[in-house]
Amino acid sequence: MPLSASEFQARILAWFDQYGRKDLPWRQDTTPYRVWLSETMLQQTQVTTVTPYFQAFTAKFPNLESLAEASLDQVLQLWSGLGYYARARNLHKAAQTIAQRGRFPDTLEGLMALPGIGRSTAGAILSIAFHHSQPILDGNVRRVLCRYQAIHGWPGQSQTSQRLWTISTELTPTERVADFTQAMMDLGATLCTRSQPDCPRCPINEVCQARLTGAIASLPNPNPKKARPIKRLVMLLAEDAEGNVLLEQRPAMGLWGGLWSFPEFDHKDQALAWCRERFSINAWHLGQARRHGFSHYQLLFTPLWVKAENPNNFVMAANRMVWYNAGQVNGLGLPAPIKKILQEHFNEVEHG
C-alpha cells in the first residue's frame, strides 16, 4: 500500500536532511530571482552544465533589476552554449515586466502570466522562495511519482499529466515545503535516475510500485517518438582582408532567436551568387558538413568559406549584418555550433 502523505513527507525530508544537495549555488542566498533563474536554466539541462552558467550570470546580473536593465545581446552572450534560447529571451522580458511593476509576483496566477513561467516553475518559486504550499512536476519529480505509484502512460498526455499533478498536490506538505520541493528534485536527480536508479538507497523503495512490479526500466513511459526530419543548408563564413567575419543577428523569435550566426542559404550556388552581388570573391571552399540536433529536426549544415574583397562597398546594417573580428565575437551571443566553428577558424588563422 502507498504511504500516507505525512509518512511519505517524513521519509523524503529525513533523506533530504542527510543527503540533499545543499551546496548548489542557487540554494545559497535564496531569493525569488535566484530560484526563478535556476529553475529556468535547469529546464531540460543538467545541474553540472547549469552551475557555471548560473554563477557567471549572477555575477553579471546579481538581481532582477540589473537583468532588466541589460540588453538582450548581453543576456544572450552569457546564455551562449546553454541552448533553448527562448528561455533567455523570456527571462529578460519577464524581468523587465517585473521591474516595471516594482514587485515580484507571489501568486500562481501572477507568475504564470509572465513569459516562460509554467505551472511547475511557478510552483518551485512559490514553494522555495515564498514557502507557499505549491506542488511541482518537473522531469525529476514526474519520474519519482510515476515509479512510486506505477503510473503508466506518457506524462506529456493530458490525462496522465493531470493524474500526476493530483498526486504531487496531495503529497506536498504545508510545513518545510521548500525543503520538500528540493528533496523531490534531488531524489529524482541522484537516486531515481532514468537509467540505473539506485533503488537500495531510496527512502521509499519498499513501497515503490515500479520496483515491486518490475516496471522501473519502463517508467515513465516514453513519448512515442517520430523520426526527426533532416534540414540541410549552407552557412556562409565570409572573411575580409583584415580577418573580420560576417555575422548576422537572427530574428528575435524562432530558433537561435536574437543570437548572432552566419548567413544561411539553401545551397552553395545561392550563397556564392549572393556574395558576388555584394563583393568580389578572392577564394572559396566548402568545409565539412556538421550536424546539430534540435527537438523537432536535425540540422545538417555545410560551412562555405569565402575570402571577400572590397566588402565595404555595400551597407549591411539594415539587415543586421556586421563584420566582427576575433576579439569582438567573444562578447556576442552565439549558438554553440557557430561559436565552435569560429573558435576553430580563428585558432587556425592564429597558428597558420
C-alpha positions in Angstrom: 0.0 0.0 0.0 1.2 3.6 -0.7 2.4 5.6 2.3 0.2 8.2 3.8 1.1 11.7 2.7 2.6 12.5 6.1 4.7 9.4 6.2 5.9 10.0 2.6 6.8 13.6 3.5 8.7 12.4 6.7 10.7 9.9 4.8 11.6 12.3 2.0 12.6 15.1 4.4 14.7 12.8 6.6 16.5 11.6 3.5 17.0 15.2 2.3 18.4 16.3 5.7 21.1 13.7 5.3 21.7 13.6 1.6 20.2 16.7 0.0 22.4 18.8 -2.3 22.5 21.8 -0.1 25.8 23.1 -1.7 24.2 24.0 -5.0 24.9 27.7 -5.7 21.2 28.6 -6.1 20.4 27.2 -2.7 22.6 29.8 -1.1 21.2 33.3 -0.5 17.8 32.2 -1.7 15.7 34.9 -3.4 12.8 34.7 -5.8 15.1 35.9 -8.5 17.8 33.3 -7.9 15.2 30.5 -7.7 13.5 31.6 -10.9 16.8 31.9 -12.7 18.0 28.4 -11.6 14.7 26.8 -12.4 14.7 28.4 -15.9 18.3 27.2 -16.5 17.6 23.7 -15.3 14.7 23.1 -17.7 16.0 20.2 -19.9 19.5 20.9 -18.7 21.7 19.0 -16.2 23.0 20.6 -12.9 26.6 20.1 -13.9 26.0 22.1 -17.1 23.9 24.8 -15.4 26.2 25.5 -12.4 29.0 27.6 -14.2 26.3 29.4 -16.2 24.4 30.3 -13.1 27.5 31.6 -11.4 28.6 33.7 -14.4 25.0 35.0 -14.9 24.5 36.1 -11.2 28.0 37.6 -11.2 27.0 39.9 -14.1 23.3 40.3 -13.1 23.1 39.8 -9.3 19.5 40.8 -9.1 16.4 41.3 -11.2 16.9 45.0 -11.7 20.3 44.5 -13.2 18.9 41.9 -15.6 16.0 44.1 -16.6 18.4 47.0 -17.4 20.7 44.8 -19.5 20.4 44.5 -23.3 19.2 41.3 -24.9 22.7 40.9 -26.5 24.3 40.9 -23.1 21.9 38.3 -21.8 22.3 36.0 -24.8 26.0 36.3 -24.7 26.0 34.8 -21.2 23.5 32.2 -22.2 25.5 31.2 -25.3 26.1 27.4 -25.3 23.3 26.6 -22.8 20.7 26.1 -25.5 16.9 26.6 -25.7 17.5 30.3 -26.1 13.8 31.2 -25.8 14.4 30.7 -22.1 16.8 33.6 -22.1 14.6 35.9 -24.1 11.6 35.1 -21.9 13.7 35.6 -18.7 14.8 39.0 -20.0 11.3 40.1 -21.0 9.8 38.9 -17.7 12.5 40.7 -15.7 11.6 44.0 -17.4 7.9 43.4 -16.7 8.5 42.7 -13.1 10.9 45.7 -12.7 8.2 48.0 -14.2 5.6 46.7 -11.8 8.0 47.1 -8.9 7.2 43.8 -7.2 8.0 40.1 -7.8 4.7 38.2 -8.1 3.9 35.8 -5.3 0.9 34.0 -6.6 0.5 31.2 -9.1 -1.6 33.3 -11.4 0.8 36.2 -11.3 3.9 34.1 -12.1 2.2 32.1 -14.8 1.2 35.3 -16.6 4.9 36.0 -17.2 6.6 34.7 -20.4 8.4 31.4 -19.9 6.9 30.5 -16.5 4.7 27.4 -16.4 2.9 25.8 -13.6 5.9 23.7 -12.3 8.4 26.6 -12.4 5.8 28.9 -10.7 5.3 26.2 -8.0 9.0 25.9 -7.4 9.4 29.7 -7.0 6.4 29.8 -4.6 7.5 26.9 -2.5 11.2 27.5 -2.3 11.3 31.4 -2.2 8.0 32.2 -0.6 7.3 29.0 1.4 3.8 28.6 -0.1 2.5 25.1 -0.3 2.6 24.6 -4.1 3.3 21.3 -5.9 5.8 21.0 -8.8 6.1 18.5 -11.6 9.4 18.8 -13.3 11.1 15.9 -15.0 12.7 14.5 -11.9 9.5 14.7 -9.8 7.5 13.1 -12.6 9.9 10.2 -12.7 9.7 9.6 -8.9 5.9 9.8 -8.9 5.5 7.6 -12.0 7.6 4.9 -10.4 6.3 5.3 -6.8 2.7 4.7 -7.9 3.4 2.8 -11.2 1.7 5.4 -13.3 1.6 4.2 -16.9 1.1 6.5 -19.9 3.3 9.2 -21.4 3.4 12.1 -18.8 3.0 14.5 -21.7 -0.5 13.3 -22.3 -3.2 15.4 -20.6 -4.8 12.6 -18.6 -1.5 11.2 -17.3 -0.2 14.7 -16.5 -3.4 15.6 -14.6 -3.1 12.4 -12.5 0.5 13.2 -11.6 -0.4 16.8 -10.7 -3.1 15.4 -8.4 -0.6 13.1 -6.7 2.0 15.8 -6.4 -0.6 18.1 -4.8 -1.7 15.5 -2.3 1.9 14.8 -1.2 3.1 18.4 -0.9 3.2 19.5 2.7 2.3 22.8 4.3 5.4 22.8 6.5 9.0 22.7 5.3 7.7 22.9 1.8 10.9 24.5 0.4 12.9 21.5 1.7 10.4 19.0 0.4 10.3 20.5 -3.1 14.1 20.5 -3.3 14.2 17.0 -1.8 11.9 15.6 -4.5 14.1 17.2 -7.2 17.2 15.7 -5.6 15.7 12.3 -5.2 14.9 12.1 -8.9 18.3 13.6 -9.9 20.5 11.5 -7.7 18.8 8.2 -7.0 15.7 7.7 -9.1 17.5 8.4 -12.3 16.4 7.5 -15.8 18.9 4.6 -16.1 20.5 2.6 -13.4 18.5 4.0 -10.5 20.0 3.5 -7.0 16.9 1.7 -5.5 18.6 0.3 -2.4 19.3 3.8 -1.1 15.9 5.2 -1.9 13.8 6.1 1.2 10.6 4.8 -0.3 12.0 1.7 -2.1 9.9 -0.9 -0.2 6.7 0.7 -1.3 7.7 1.7 -4.8 5.2 0.1 -7.1 7.5 0.1 -10.1 10.2 -1.8 -8.2 7.7 -4.2 -6.8 6.2 -4.9 -10.3 9.5 -4.9 -12.2 8.5 -1.8 -14.2 11.3 0.6 -13.2 13.0 0.4 -16.6 9.8 1.2 -18.5 8.6 4.1 -16.3 7.9 6.8 -17.0 6.6 5.7 -20.4 8.5 7.5 -23.1 6.9 9.7 -25.7 6.2 7.8 -28.9 8.9 9.4 -31.0 8.8 10.1 -34.6 11.9 10.2 -36.8 13.2 13.8 -36.8 13.4 15.2 -40.4 16.8 16.5 -41.6 17.1 20.1 -42.7 20.1 20.8 -45.0 21.6 24.2 -45.6 24.8 26.1 -46.3 26.2 28.6 -43.8 28.4 31.4 -45.2 31.6 32.2 -43.4 32.8 35.3 -45.3 36.1 36.8 -44.2 37.6 40.1 -45.4 41.2 41.0 -45.9 41.6 42.2 -42.2 40.3 38.9 -40.9 36.8 40.1 -39.9 34.0 37.6 -40.3 30.5 38.4 -41.4 27.7 37.7 -38.9 24.0 38.5 -38.9 21.6 38.7 -36.0 18.8 36.3 -36.3 15.2 37.4 -35.8 14.1 37.7 -32.2 11.7 34.8 -32.5 12.4 31.3 -33.6 15.4 29.0 -33.1 18.5 30.9 -32.0 16.4 34.0 -31.8 18.4 37.1 -31.2 21.7 35.3 -31.5 24.5 36.1 -34.0 25.1 33.5 -36.7 26.3 33.1 -40.3 24.0 34.0 -43.2 22.1 30.9 -44.3 21.4 29.6 -47.8 19.7 26.6 -49.3 22.7 25.6 -51.4 26.2 26.7 -52.3 25.4 28.4 -55.6 22.8 30.6 -54.0 25.3 31.7 -51.4 28.0 32.4 -54.0 25.6 34.4 -56.1 24.6 36.5 -53.0 28.2 37.2 -52.3 29.0 38.2 -55.9 26.2 40.8 -55.8 27.9 42.4 -52.8 31.7 41.9 -53.0 34.4 40.3 -55.0 35.4 36.7 -54.1 39.1 36.0 -53.9 38.7 32.3 -53.0 36.2 29.9 -51.6 35.8 26.3 -50.5 33.3 24.1 -48.7 34.0 22.8 -45.2 33.0 19.6 -43.7 29.3 19.1 -43.1 28.2 19.3 -39.5 25.2 18.1 -37.6 23.2 19.8 -34.8 20.1 18.3 -33.2 17.0 20.3 -32.3 13.9 18.9 -30.6 12.0 18.7 -33.9 14.6 18.2 -36.5 18.2 17.5 -37.3 20.2 20.3 -38.8 22.9 19.3 -41.3 24.9 22.4 -42.4 27.9 22.9 -44.5 30.2 25.9 -43.9 31.1 27.8 -47.1 34.4 29.6 -46.6 34.7 32.8 -48.7 37.5 35.3 -48.9 35.9 38.6 -49.6 37.5 41.6 -51.3 36.2 45.2 -51.1 33.3 44.2 -48.8 32.7 47.8 -47.6 31.1 48.7 -50.9 27.7 47.7 -49.6 25.7 48.5 -46.5 24.5 45.6 -44.4 23.5 47.3 -41.2 19.8 47.4 -42.2 19.9 43.6 -42.5 21.6 43.3 -39.0 24.8 42.2 -40.6 28.2 43.3 -39.2 31.8 42.4 -39.7 33.4 41.2 -36.5 36.9 40.3 -35.6 38.2 37.6 -33.3 38.2 39.8 -30.2 34.6 41.0 -30.7 32.9 37.7 -31.3 33.8 36.6 -27.7 31.4 39.2 -26.5 28.5 38.0 -28.6 25.6 35.7 -28.0 26.5 32.8 -30.4 24.8 29.4 -30.8 27.2 26.6 -29.7 27.9 25.1 -33.1 28.6 28.6 -34.6 30.9 29.5 -31.7 32.8 26.3 -32.2 33.3 27.0 -35.9 34.6 30.5 -35.2 36.9 29.3 -32.5 38.4 26.7 -34.9 38.7 29.2 -37.6 40.4 31.9 -35.6 42.7 29.3 -33.9 43.7 28.1 -37.4 44.4 31.6 -38.6 46.4 32.4 -35.4 48.6 29.3 -35.8 48.8 29.4 -39.5 
